[in-house]
Amino acid sequence: MKRFTGHKEPWGEFIDVKVNAPHLLRKQLKRARQGIVALSTVTDPYQPLEKTYQLTRRCLEALLDRQFSVNILTRSPLCLRDIDLFRQFKRIEVGLSITTHDEEMKKIFEPHSPSIQSRIKALGILRKEKIATYAFIGPMLPLDPKELVKMLEGLIDEVLIDRMNYPNKVKAIYRKAKLDPYLEEDYFHIVGMELKEGFEKKGVPVSMCYSYSD
């Protein structure tokens, strides 16, 4: 995606704030057919700057006016700020990316992201508010499947599991941490299936993505 931005900084060290996004969305919604709107498929809709700009919240308000169905995916408990809006949608799902059970592992791969425990707590709060929730275990980092199933028990309606795509771009990180075996194809199939079986035993449906990119 970086090649489309014009930035020279490393990926993850810059951000463009699309301050007119809510206005443009309202214009598009006037002629849009009803459907599901995903927030968001490329960048996290609840980045730290969302506290200041509230673009996601304003977009949600626009979608709420037309009662579009919404699917949210984030790593941030900041999503809890908008529970008052979530309650008003006829159909909304809120998912948290939970890529591992291990906080130390998270720090290696997601050093600036919210803690795993804060995401688990957010799911619990959303669940108490009777908002449909799901966990996205993707990219699947080194993890203990039994521990992760236990952590998420009773907090989610669905699970999506995805492998580490573009492995060649992260080989150096795995090698430095001596985690090379977790990049092998067998890891996704074996541990992914253990996760799937563990969640399904708890009555939670699971979808697995089998796409793969070098």
C-alpha atoms as a printed R data frame, in Angstrom:
    type eleno elety resid chain resno       x       y      z
1   ATOM     1    CA   MET     A     1   0.000   0.000  0.000
2   ATOM     2    CA   LYS     A     2   2.891   2.405  0.670
3   ATOM     3    CA   ARG     A     3   3.594   2.916 -3.024
4   ATOM     4    CA   PHE     A     4   0.236   4.642 -3.380
5   ATOM     5    CA   THR     A     5   0.911   7.187 -0.602
6   ATOM     6    CA   GLY     A     6   3.894   9.143 -1.876
7   ATOM     7    CA   HIS     A     7   5.575   8.858  1.530
8   ATOM     8    CA   LYS     A     8   9.274   8.065  1.906
9   ATOM     9    CA   GLU     A     9   9.067   7.195  5.593
10  ATOM    10    CA   PRO     A    10   9.028   3.522  6.605
11  ATOM    11    CA   TRP     A    11   5.598   1.869  6.668
12  ATOM    12    CA   GLY     A    12   3.982   2.503 10.021
13  ATOM    13    CA   GLU     A    13   5.782   5.803 10.649
14  ATOM    14    CA   PHE     A    14   3.400   8.107  8.825
15  ATOM    15    CA   ILE     A    15  -0.327   8.731  8.675
16  ATOM    16    CA   ASP     A    16  -2.573  10.747  6.384
17  ATOM    17    CA   VAL     A    17  -5.689  12.042  8.128
18  ATOM    18    CA   LYS     A    18  -8.629  12.086  5.728
19  ATOM    19    CA   VAL     A    19 -10.519  14.833  7.503
20  ATOM    20    CA   ASN     A    20 -13.228  15.011  4.826
21  ATOM    21    CA   ALA     A    21 -14.083  11.291  5.019
22  ATOM    22    CA   PRO     A    22 -17.381  11.702  6.948
23  ATOM    23    CA   HIS     A    23 -18.564  14.404  4.529
24  ATOM    24    CA   LEU     A    24 -17.731  12.294  1.471
25  ATOM    25    CA   LEU     A    25 -19.386   9.256  3.036
26  ATOM    26    CA   ARG     A    26 -22.646  11.127  3.615
27  ATOM    27    CA   LYS     A    27 -22.659  12.184 -0.034
28  ATOM    28    CA   GLN     A    28 -22.073   8.598 -1.217
29  ATOM    29    CA   LEU     A    29 -24.717   7.176  1.082
30  ATOM    30    CA   LYS     A    30 -27.402   9.260 -0.633
31  ATOM    31    CA   ARG     A    31 -27.142   7.015 -3.694
32  ATOM    32    CA   ALA     A    32 -25.676   3.835 -2.186
33  ATOM    33    CA   ARG     A    33 -27.585   0.565 -2.008
34  ATOM    34    CA   GLN     A    34 -27.994  -1.089  1.362
35  ATOM    35    CA   GLY     A    35 -25.142  -3.424  2.211
36  ATOM    36    CA   ILE     A    36 -22.443  -4.166  4.782
37  ATOM    37    CA   VAL     A    37 -19.786  -1.522  5.380
38  ATOM    38    CA   ALA     A    38 -16.439  -2.778  6.720
39  ATOM    39    CA   LEU     A    39 -14.383  -0.535  8.995
40  ATOM    40    CA   SER     A    40 -11.773  -1.141  7.920
41  ATOM    41    CA   THR     A    41 -10.052  -3.528  5.557
42  ATOM    42    CA   VAL     A    42  -6.673  -1.794  5.268
43  ATOM    43    CA   THR     A    43  -6.044   0.423  8.304
44  ATOM    44    CA   ASP     A    44  -7.296   0.300 11.872
45  ATOM    45    CA   PRO     A    45 -10.376   2.542 12.313
46  ATOM    46    CA   TYR     A    46  -9.402   3.204 15.930
47  ATOM    47    CA   GLN     A    47  -5.834   4.431 15.654
48  ATOM    48    CA   PRO     A    48  -4.660   6.755 18.474
49  ATOM    49    CA   LEU     A    49  -5.401   9.890 16.403
50  ATOM    50    CA   GLU     A    50  -9.058   8.847 16.305
51  ATOM    51    CA   LYS     A    51  -9.275  10.236 19.840
52  ATOM    52    CA   THR     A    52  -8.612  13.674 18.396
53  ATOM    53    CA   TYR     A    53 -10.267  13.612 14.980
54  ATOM    54    CA   GLN     A    54 -13.209  11.254 15.674
55  ATOM    55    CA   LEU     A    55 -13.482  10.404 11.972
56  ATOM    56    CA   THR     A    56 -14.598   6.837 12.615
57  ATOM    57    CA   ARG     A    57 -17.263   8.037 15.032
58  ATOM    58    CA   ARG     A    58 -18.567  10.583 12.535
59  ATOM    59    CA   CYS     A    59 -18.627   7.953  9.795
60  ATOM    60    CA   LEU     A    60 -20.577   5.657 12.102
61  ATOM    61    CA   GLU     A    61 -23.072   8.447 12.728
62  ATOM    62    CA   ALA     A    62 -23.563   8.808  8.972
63  ATOM    63    CA   LEU     A    63 -24.050   5.062  8.564
64  ATOM    64    CA   LEU     A    64 -26.444   4.983 11.497
65  ATOM    65    CA   ASP     A    65 -28.643   7.637  9.902
66  ATOM    66    CA   ARG     A    66 -29.192   5.240  6.989
67  ATOM    67    CA   GLN     A    67 -29.035   2.052  9.100
68  ATOM    68    CA   PHE     A    68 -26.338   0.433  6.995
69  ATOM    69    CA   SER     A    69 -25.003  -2.820  8.424
70  ATOM    70    CA   VAL     A    70 -21.500  -2.413  9.836
71  ATOM    71    CA   ASN     A    71 -18.565  -4.737 10.465
72  ATOM    72    CA   ILE     A    72 -15.743  -3.271 12.540
73  ATOM    73    CA   LEU     A    73 -12.285  -4.784 13.009
74  ATOM    74    CA   THR     A    74  -9.734  -3.156 15.299
75  ATOM    75    CA   ARG     A    75  -6.894  -3.831 17.688
76  ATOM    76    CA   SER     A    76  -7.927  -1.021 19.984
77  ATOM    77    CA   PRO     A    77 -10.215  -0.846 23.021
78  ATOM    78    CA   LEU     A    78 -10.888   2.742 21.926
79  ATOM    79    CA   CYS     A    79 -13.832   1.222 20.069
80  ATOM    80    CA   LEU     A    80 -15.635   1.103 23.426
81  ATOM    81    CA   ARG     A    81 -16.032   4.878 23.222
82  ATOM    82    CA   ASP     A    82 -18.659   4.344 20.521
83  ATOM    83    CA   ILE     A    83 -20.827   1.771 22.295
84  ATOM    84    CA   ASP     A    84 -23.623   4.339 22.425
85  ATOM    85    CA   LEU     A    85 -23.706   4.260 18.607
86  ATOM    86    CA   PHE     A    86 -23.265   0.497 18.359
87  ATOM    87    CA   ARG     A    87 -26.416  -0.013 20.431
88  ATOM    88    CA   GLN     A    88 -28.478   1.895 17.870
89  ATOM    89    CA   PHE     A    89 -27.555  -0.184 14.823
90  ATOM    90    CA   LYS     A    90 -29.956  -2.920 13.787
91  ATOM    91    CA   ARG     A    91 -27.004  -4.979 12.588
92  ATOM    92    CA   ILE     A    92 -23.410  -4.484 13.667
93  ATOM    93    CA   GLU     A    93 -20.446  -6.746 14.447
94  ATOM    94    CA   VAL     A    94 -17.339  -5.625 16.293
95  ATOM    95    CA   GLY     A    95 -14.189  -7.706 16.052
96  ATOM    96    CA   LEU     A    96 -10.870  -7.497 17.857
97  ATOM    97    CA   SER     A    97  -7.664  -8.822 16.303
98  ATOM    98    CA   ILE     A    98  -6.173 -11.288 18.787
99  ATOM    99    CA   THR     A    99  -3.066 -12.651 17.082
100 ATOM   100    CA   THR     A   100  -1.565 -14.525 20.053
101 ATOM   101    CA   HIS     A   101  -2.198 -15.249 23.726
102 ATOM   102    CA   ASP     A   102   1.324 -14.093 24.655
103 ATOM   103    CA   GLU     A   103   1.977 -10.425 25.513
104 ATOM   104    CA   GLU     A   104   5.723 -10.847 24.990
105 ATOM   105    CA   MET     A   105   5.100 -12.279 21.527
106 ATOM   106    CA   LYS     A   106   2.799  -9.351 20.763
107 ATOM   107    CA   LYS     A   107   5.587  -6.925 21.659
108 ATOM   108    CA   ILE     A   108   7.862  -8.499 19.054
109 ATOM   109    CA   PHE     A   109   5.407  -8.223 16.180
110 ATOM   110    CA   GLU     A   110   3.029  -5.439 17.308
111 ATOM   111    CA   PRO     A   111   5.197  -3.285 19.584
112 ATOM   112    CA   HIS     A   112   2.986  -0.188 19.526
113 ATOM   113    CA   SER     A   113  -0.427  -1.838 19.635
114 ATOM   114    CA   PRO     A   114  -2.746  -2.184 22.656
115 ATOM   115    CA   SER     A   115  -2.154  -5.148 24.936
116 ATOM   116    CA   ILE     A   116  -3.836  -8.478 24.337
117 ATOM   117    CA   GLN     A   117  -5.508  -8.244 27.746
118 ATOM   118    CA   SER     A   118  -7.014  -4.848 26.912
119 ATOM   119    CA   ARG     A   119  -8.524  -6.357 23.754
120 ATOM   120    CA   ILE     A   120  -9.904  -9.324 25.689
121 ATOM   121    CA   LYS     A   121 -11.442  -6.932 28.222
122 ATOM   122    CA   ALA     A   122 -12.981  -4.898 25.383
123 ATOM   123    CA   LEU     A   123 -14.625  -8.014 23.966
124 ATOM   124    CA   GLY     A   124 -16.063  -8.770 27.381
125 ATOM   125    CA   ILE     A   125 -17.582  -5.296 27.682
126 ATOM   126    CA   LEU     A   126 -19.048  -5.477 24.180
127 ATOM   127    CA   ARG     A   127 -20.469  -8.893 24.998
128 ATOM   128    CA   LYS     A   128 -22.200  -7.549 28.120
129 ATOM   129    CA   GLU     A   129 -23.765  -4.858 25.936
130 ATOM   130    CA   LYS     A   130 -25.191  -7.643 23.731
131 ATOM   131    CA   ILE     A   131 -23.215  -6.485 20.701
132 ATOM   132    CA   ALA     A   132 -22.182  -9.226 18.257
133 ATOM   133    CA   THR     A   133 -18.464  -9.873 18.622
134 ATOM   134    CA   TYR     A   134 -15.780 -11.869 16.862
135 ATOM   135    CA   ALA     A   135 -12.055 -12.490 17.093
136 ATOM   136    CA   PHE     A   136  -9.717 -12.283 14.126
137 ATOM   137    CA   ILE     A   137  -6.686 -14.474 14.754
138 ATOM   138    CA   GLY     A   138  -4.670 -13.134 11.903
139 ATOM   139    CA   PRO     A   139  -1.920 -13.106 11.134
140 ATOM   140    CA   MET     A   140  -1.631 -16.119 13.401
141 ATOM   141    CA   LEU     A   141   1.496 -15.499 15.474
142 ATOM   142    CA   PRO     A   142   3.222 -18.074 17.686
143 ATOM   143    CA   LEU     A   143   0.608 -19.093 20.245
144 ATOM   144    CA   ASP     A   144  -0.756 -21.812 22.490
145 ATOM   145    CA   PRO     A   145  -4.141 -22.797 21.003
146 ATOM   146    CA   LYS     A   146  -5.542 -24.099 24.293
147 ATOM   147    CA   GLU     A   147  -4.657 -20.885 26.110
148 ATOM   148    CA   LEU     A   148  -6.173 -18.669 23.422
149 ATOM   149    CA   VAL     A   149  -9.408 -20.666 23.316
150 ATOM   150    CA   LYS     A   150  -9.624 -20.379 27.094
151 ATOM   151    CA   MET     A   151  -9.005 -16.604 27.012
152 ATOM   152    CA   LEU     A   152 -11.771 -16.023 24.462
153 ATOM   153    CA   GLU     A   153 -14.334 -18.441 25.883
154 ATOM   154    CA   GLY     A   154 -17.728 -16.813 26.292
155 ATOM   155    CA   LEU     A   155 -16.653 -13.543 24.678
156 ATOM   156    CA   ILE     A   156 -17.212 -14.088 20.956
157 ATOM   157    CA   ASP     A   157 -19.824 -15.247 18.470
158 ATOM   158    CA   GLU     A   158 -17.384 -16.188 15.714
159 ATOM   159    CA   VAL     A   159 -13.677 -16.651 14.943
160 ATOM   160    CA   LEU     A   160 -11.709 -15.949 11.767
161 ATOM   161    CA   ILE     A   161  -8.224 -17.444 11.413
162 ATOM   162    CA   ASP     A   162  -5.593 -16.374  8.889
163 ATOM   163    CA   ARG     A   163  -1.954 -17.281  8.319
164 ATOM   164    CA   MET     A   164   1.035 -14.935  8.173
165 ATOM   165    CA   ASN     A   165   0.865 -13.616  4.627
166 ATOM   166    CA   TYR     A   166   3.918 -12.202  2.819
167 ATOM   167    CA   PRO     A   167   6.291 -14.279  5.003
168 ATOM   168    CA   ASN     A   168   9.376 -13.119  3.106
169 ATOM   169    CA   LYS     A   169   8.797  -9.609  4.432
170 ATOM   170    CA   VAL     A   170   8.926 -10.733  8.069
171 ATOM   171    CA   LYS     A   171  11.533 -13.514  7.954
172 ATOM   172    CA   ALA     A   172  14.123 -11.292  9.607
173 ATOM   173    CA   ILE     A   173  11.868 -10.672 12.602
174 ATOM   174    CA   TYR     A   174  11.196 -14.391 13.059
175 ATOM   175    CA   ARG     A   175  14.884 -15.255 12.629
176 ATOM   176    CA   LYS     A   176  16.055 -12.625 15.122
177 ATOM   177    CA   ALA     A   177  13.617 -13.982 17.727
178 ATOM   178    CA   LYS     A   178  14.540 -17.590 16.875
179 ATOM   179    CA   LEU     A   179  10.972 -18.313 15.791
180 ATOM   180    CA   ASP     A   180  11.684 -19.652 12.281
181 ATOM   181    CA   PRO     A   181   9.578 -22.840 12.694
182 ATOM   182    CA   TYR     A   182   6.449 -20.718 13.165
183 ATOM   183    CA   LEU     A   183   6.699 -19.514  9.580
184 ATOM   184    CA   GLU     A   184   6.496 -23.016  8.158
185 ATOM   185    CA   GLU     A   185   3.337 -24.113  6.338
186 ATOM   186    CA   ASP     A   186   2.694 -26.933  8.812
187 ATOM   187    CA   TYR     A   187   2.372 -24.471 11.691
188 ATOM   188    CA   PHE     A   188  -0.713 -22.821 10.237
189 ATOM   189    CA   HIS     A   189  -2.357 -26.127  9.351
190 ATOM   190    CA   ILE     A   190  -1.620 -27.967 12.605
191 ATOM   191    CA   VAL     A   191  -2.117 -25.175 15.148
192 ATOM   192    CA   GLY     A   192  -4.866 -23.576 13.069
193 ATOM   193    CA   MET     A   193  -6.811 -26.840 13.162
194 ATOM   194    CA   GLU     A   194  -6.251 -27.138 16.917
195 ATOM   195    CA   LEU     A   195  -7.732 -23.672 17.326
196 ATOM   196    CA   LYS     A   196 -10.639 -24.532 15.063
197 ATOM   197    CA   GLU     A   197 -11.448 -27.721 16.942
198 ATOM   198    CA   GLY     A   198 -11.083 -25.987 20.312
199 ATOM   199    CA   PHE     A   199 -13.492 -23.185 19.453
200 ATOM   200    CA   GLU     A   200 -15.987 -25.471 17.746
201 ATOM   201    CA   LYS     A   201 -16.120 -27.637 20.877
202 ATOM   202    CA   LYS     A   202 -17.267 -24.473 22.658
203 ATOM   203    CA   GLY     A   203 -19.948 -23.942 20.022
204 ATOM   204    CA   VAL     A   204 -18.152 -21.072 18.273
205 ATOM   205    CA   PRO     A   205 -18.109 -21.230 14.443
206 ATOM   206    CA   VAL     A   206 -14.699 -20.816 12.805
207 ATOM   207    CA   SER     A   207 -13.639 -19.705  9.332
208 ATOM   208    CA   MET     A   208 -10.083 -20.311  8.106
209 ATOM   209    CA   CYS     A   209  -8.369 -18.479  5.274
210 ATOM   210    CA   TYR     A   210  -6.150 -20.620  3.083
211 ATOM   211    CA   SER     A   211  -4.827 -17.901  0.767
212 ATOM   212    CA   TYR     A   212  -1.060 -17.477  0.733
213 ATOM   213    CA   SER     A   213   1.261 -14.812 -0.635
214 ATOM   214    CA   ASP     A   214   5.048 -14.712 -0.825
